[in-house]
Amino acid sequence: MKQIVIVMPNRSGILADISTATGNAGVNIEALEGDTVGEMGVVRLTVDDYDKGVVALREAGFHPLSAEVFLIKLEDEPGSLAQIAQRFKDADIDIKSLRVVSRDGRHAIAAISCENVPEAKGLVKDILVS
């Protein structure tokens, strides 16, 4: 699965512009997260049609970046994430981003982006969703 990342100067209306561009192209946003870091805005999203989404965002004036992500399923309890993060630390694999995309009270699904995806997937093969 690919994640789209947009980094740009922060301003009012970024999320409206992104959702309008994807919606007008018939692309459904599956997950979206936005943050500000100083004067910059960072938006991460996954969509149901990656190629159409990237084209729509480019045509709207954005400069989308791509990052491969994979999903893991964690127990939704204290310490679960720490155990997984420790696996990455022990293997010296840097996590670029981690986003909890859903929770049902028993489990949480998290999307992870990192440098060495094949090795990282091997670290979490027991909880890998995709």
N, C-alpha and C positions, 0 to 999 in steps of 0.2 A: 504494500500500500504506500502511496506517496502523499506527503504532506506539502501543502503550499505555504510558504512563509513570505510575508511582505514586511519589509523594514522601510520606514519613511519618516520624514519629520511629522511629529504629532500635530494633529489639527482636528477640529470638530468635524464630524460627518464622515470619518473614514469608514466606519462600519456600515453606515447607510450606503455609501458609494460602492463598497465591496458587495454587499448583499443585493443591491440593485443591479450591478453588472452581472453577477452570477444568475440572479433570478430572470433577468431579461434574456439570458442565453439558454434558459431552461435547465440550468444546473442547480441541483439541490445541495445545500450545505449540510454536511453530516455532523461536523463538529467545528467549533470556532472558539478561539481564545484570543483576546487582545490585551496588551499591556503597554504601559509607557515606561521608558527607561530614559530618564533625563528629558531631553527635547525630542526623543525619537519614539515612534509608535511601532510596536511589533505585533503582527497578527499572524496566527497560525490557524490553518483550516484544512479540513478534508472535505472533499466533494464527491458526488456520485459519478461524475464524469470528469476525470482529471484533465484530459486534453482540452475539452471544451471550456473548462473552468479557467485554465491558464490563458487560453486565447481571449476569453471574455475579459479577464483582468488586465491583460496587456492592452487590449483595445480601449479600456477605460483609463489608461494612463498609469497603471501600476507596473511594478517590476517584480513579478513573482519569482521566488526561488523555490527549488525543489529539494525535498529531503525524504529519503526512504524511512518509513516507520514500520514497526511491527507491534502487535498487540499481545499483552500478557494478561492473565487472569490471576488476581491476588485474593487471598482471604481478606475480607474487610474487617481487619482487627489491628490494634496497635502492634507495631513492630514488623508487620508483613513487608512493607516497603523497605524498611531498614535491612532486612535479610537479603532482598534482591539487590539493593544498592551496594551491599557489601560484596556480593558476587562480582559486580562490575569493578569495584575498587580492587579486589584481590587479583583480578585478571588485567588490571591497568587499562580498562576500556572506559573512555570518557563518554558520559551520557550528555548529548547536546541538548535534548529536551525530553521531558517526561510529562505527560498530560493524562490525568484521570478523565476518561471519556464517559464512563457510566458506573453506577453503583446500584446494587439491588438490596443492600442490607447484609447480605452474606458474602458477596464478592464485589470486587472492583475490577474494571477493565482499564488498563493503562496503555497509552501509545508511547513508544520509546523511539527516539532517533539517536544514533550514535555513529562513530567512525567505522568500525569494523562489524557490519551487520551479520555476516555469516558466523563469525566467532561469538558475537553477542547472542544470537539466536541459540547457539549451542549451550550457552550458559543458562538459558532459561527454557530449554526444550521441555521441561516438565510442566511448565505453566504457559507455554506458547499457544496463542489463539490463532494467529496468522502470520 
